[in-house]
Amino acid sequence: MALSPLLLAAGAALGNVIGAFAMVHRERRSMLFIETSLAFGAGFMLALVLIGVLPEVFTSSENPWSVGMFVMGGYLLVHVAQHVIPPHFHFGEETHAVSRGAVYSALMGLGLHAFFDGVAIASGFLVSAELGLLFFLAVVLHKLPEGVTISSLMLAGGQGRRGAIGAGLALGLATILGAVLTESVASLATHGLALAAGVTIYVAASNLVPELQAGRSIRMTLAFLGGAVALILLGSLLPVRAQ
């Protein structure tokens, strides 16, 4: 059966819900796995963008300056959505009480990021099925900690378990919407890969890497390096460029 961007986006979206369930039920082993996947995903995502995506978007365009603007635009868009509009936000479990306004502004910021997760998968498929699959793997790896983040914020904001699970589901739906619109909106089909590259750089380098650096854990460092190595090995096996 041929790979479908929409089907893979739906599969990735489940990661938000699973992460939210793990947070709500405080499953210790699941949380340990999710913490490690955060570090592995950061390495995988950075390597994917730097090795697989940026060369593709720059060499396939007659206007590299314009491509660079879209990459930077994606980066800045997520920065504003996650760290300018929300008064309080960080990846990982929230341990302090937060206001209702902070909770929903963070949900909006993560919703924008989740939307571009779907854009990344679908726009990757417009280049090649292999690049779309690699983007799917990159998205899945950070969907689990993303679900933990939003559900813990909901709990810290007094929204209860139902609100926490609902927030994870909302992020998943935003991912599916991103994939759907990329296939139907011409501007996203044209510039989606460059925008997704900027978003992915931000999530990996500005959200995830600081979280794993704060812990100074050998396990997390090895997981981060392992993620980068895994992408390099997969990239050597899969022709990610357009055929």
Helices and strands as residue ranges (DSSP letters): H 5-25, H 28-47, I 48-53, H 54-59, H 64-83, H 100-127, H 129-156, H 160-184, H 186-201, I 202-208, H 209-215, H 218-237
